[in-house]
């Protein structure tokens, strides 16, 4: 019987799942995904996490507990330190395996390889190969798994750039949403925006109100880079860099009517990144910004009211 | 050029000395008060960590006092501190201030960038003047750190409350007047004598607590609600795990020479956390384990509200406490913290520690 590998449907799932899936499937492992987020899963996470942890971390712990209850053999909880030179992910990703190990009771074995492109590129590759050999010792299998992962990821990313959100691309959606004269950028962490329970179906609500949604994943890497050129010091967080770059690029390109910034309560990097994006937009005075802070108490009604008011305002601006 | 800088405990004295010795006009930020905090909070991002807000208050007050150049440190991440200066500069610009910000970025293996920035500050100075100023500052920092460690040892044992704090302040004021490394050595002996001549009860048995957490919160007494003084005057000997001289040696001098610093803290942390998590999260774990090994009665962990690296540490500390058998109390502080509540929690913690110690002594 093959080994079952649990993958929490949270955090980097929205960035790298296609690669992970291809990797483990090539090696003959069975992947078990945690269930889609429910109130119960979130509450489990909130109970296990320290109070001050951010919402996405609490949710991640809930998904780990869900996988544990499903009886998987091991859970894939990589330590992703850096995915490109000179940039890091938020510190929570650096200590994620430990947060899981010390906060969730009776966790099965954790597969915790370290991905660190900035400081230990060669070692990261070695760790990946070592992980692969755990599942399939046949020569060449590990390398084949890496190649499969790479091509799946490339395919996924090009689909995102075609204009699908991560949630849509992961669900295998083929038909794009209708374009609209009112393009609204929604910028924030993919793991907040693409979990409909956490974002209270923000994308869906905006579309119901007649807006076309643009996210940072839909932009080309060179467009993001162009957006960060005006910074005196480049941002050392990968996601912060993406948000900042997308925000600046869309502002200069002038193709959006409004911008919705979404951050989790107490998010460290976003406290600075969103501040800078907001300031830039305020200086330009051309595109209105709505800042939404999410936490475990976010209520649907309040969010709908704010979105409606925002979209109404955008329409009036167009009408004048 | 009228230079200013952010406050950071006794480091401010050393910074002031450095800039004066370089022949610059210095406008030190006024001492941190409630007004400083209010100004910082008003203009800084809501969820930024507390140190950024205090820095902002310092800068605004210093610019109002006539400063036109801010010297600030940078960083390479992933801790937010590395991006402080960028955000602060934009906010101050939007507020309409006209100033220059010099950001000293860590060398990352090569000193050239840092030297370039420093040259800007050194101006027309000849090399010997610059070297003397930097050398004096380094000696001053080391001397003040040693003096501080002595202060923490003596405070719970003083016979008259506040005497040792007064002596320490006099000692720091003496060191502030040093302009050469030789001066520092001479004045340090005098300052130490000042401290040692305060009447103390050296026989007194006291609780010993370790202080771990985020560097700014540990070093700046206004930010940590004077936790060292409060504890000392309640009869506790406190040891602070971080001193700025250690930090400079590890992160600026040794790392720029590619020499790995002391592994003791990291080795101690290894069973719980074997990876850097930004800021001082790793050290918080390692130092706590070391305090347990050294037989300390407890550990106080201090972090600024929303500090991600320390939240990672906070997630691990309960297990450390259980397995190493050391009580830990964690405080997340910001502009909302009140002293009365803080003191009550400390008192309750000390009561528990005292009972535990008594029980252990009598083996019940």
HADDOCK unambig.tbl for C-alpha pairs under 7 A between the chains (distance, minus, plus):
assign (segid A and resid 50 and name CA) (segid B and resid 315 and name CA) 5.90 0.50 0.50
assign (segid A and resid 52 and name CA) (segid B and resid 306 and name CA) 6.74 0.50 0.50
assign (segid A and resid 52 and name CA) (segid B and resid 311 and name CA) 6.74 0.50 0.50
assign (segid A and resid 53 and name CA) (segid B and resid 311 and name CA) 6.30 0.50 0.50
assign (segid A and resid 88 and name CA) (segid B and resid 78 and name CA) 5.87 0.50 0.50
assign (segid A and resid 89 and name CA) (segid B and resid 78 and name CA) 6.96 0.50 0.50
assign (segid A and resid 90 and name CA) (segid B and resid 78 and name CA) 6.19 0.50 0.50
assign (segid A and resid 91 and name CA) (segid B and resid 78 and name CA) 6.08 0.50 0.50
assign (segid A and resid 91 and name CA) (segid B and resid 277 and name CA) 5.30 0.50 0.50
assign (segid A and resid 91 and name CA) (segid B and resid 278 and name CA) 5.73 0.50 0.50
assign (segid A and resid 91 and name CA) (segid B and resid 308 and name CA) 6.17 0.50 0.50
assign (segid A and resid 91 and name CA) (segid B and resid 309 and name CA) 5.68 0.50 0.50
assign (segid A and resid 92 and name CA) (segid B and resid 308 and name CA) 6.35 0.50 0.50
assign (segid A and resid 92 and name CA) (segid B and resid 309 and name CA) 6.84 0.50 0.50
assign (segid A and resid 92 and name CA) (segid B and resid 312 and name CA) 6.43 0.50 0.50
assign (segid A and resid 94 and name CA) (segid B and resid 277 and name CA) 5.18 0.50 0.50
assign (segid A and resid 95 and name CA) (segid B and resid 277 and name CA) 5.82 0.50 0.50
assign (segid A and resid 95 and name CA) (segid B and resid 312 and name CA) 6.16 0.50 0.50
assign (segid A and resid 98 and name CA) (segid B and resid 273 and name CA) 6.59 0.50 0.50
assign (segid A and resid 99 and name CA) (segid B and resid 312 and name CA) 6.47 0.50 0.50
assign (segid A and resid 99 and name CA) (segid B and resid 315 and name CA) 5.83 0.50 0.50
assign (segid A and resid 99 and name CA) (segid B and resid 316 and name CA) 6.63 0.50 0.50
assign (segid A and resid 102 and name CA) (segid B and resid 315 and name CA) 6.84 0.50 0.50
assign (segid A and resid 102 and name CA) (segid B and resid 316 and name CA) 5.78 0.50 0.50
assign (segid A and resid 102 and name CA) (segid B and resid 319 and name CA) 6.70 0.50 0.50
assign (segid A and resid 103 and name CA) (segid B and resid 315 and name CA) 6.62 0.50 0.50
assign (segid A and resid 236 and name CA) (segid B and resid 76 and name CA) 6.67 0.50 0.50
assign (segid A and resid 236 and name CA) (segid B and resid 77 and name CA) 5.98 0.50 0.50
assign (segid A and resid 236 and name CA) (segid B and resid 78 and name CA) 6.81 0.50 0.50
assign (segid A and resid 237 and name CA) (segid B and resid 78 and name CA) 6.72 0.50 0.50
assign (segid A and resid 266 and name CA) (segid B and resid 47 and name CA) 5.76 0.50 0.50
assign (segid A and resid 266 and name CA) (segid B and resid 306 and name CA) 5.27 0.50 0.50
assign (segid A and resid 268 and name CA) (segid B and resid 48 and name CA) 6.93 0.50 0.50
assign (segid A and resid 268 and name CA) (segid B and resid 80 and name CA) 6.91 0.50 0.50
assign (segid A and resid 268 and name CA) (segid B and resid 306 and name CA) 6.38 0.50 0.50
assign (segid A and resid 268 and name CA) (segid B and resid 307 and name CA) 6.67 0.50 0.50
assign (segid A and resid 268 and name CA) (segid B and resid 308 and name CA) 6.30 0.50 0.50
assign (segid A and resid 269 and name CA) (segid B and resid 80 and name CA) 6.40 0.50 0.50
assign (segid A and resid 271 and name CA) (segid B and resid 45 and name CA) 6.35 0.50 0.50
assign (segid A and resid 271 and name CA) (segid B and resid 47 and name CA) 5.22 0.50 0.50
assign (segid A and resid 271 and name CA) (segid B and resid 48 and name CA) 5.34 0.50 0.50
assign (segid A and resid 272 and name CA) (segid B and resid 45 and name CA) 6.98 0.50 0.50
assign (segid A and resid 272 and name CA) (segid B and resid 48 and name CA) 6.64 0.50 0.50
assign (segid A and resid 272 and name CA) (segid B and resid 87 and name CA) 6.73 0.50 0.50
assign (segid A and resid 275 and name CA) (segid B and resid 45 and name CA) 6.25 0.50 0.50
assign (segid A and resid 276 and name CA) (segid B and resid 87 and name CA) 6.75 0.50 0.50
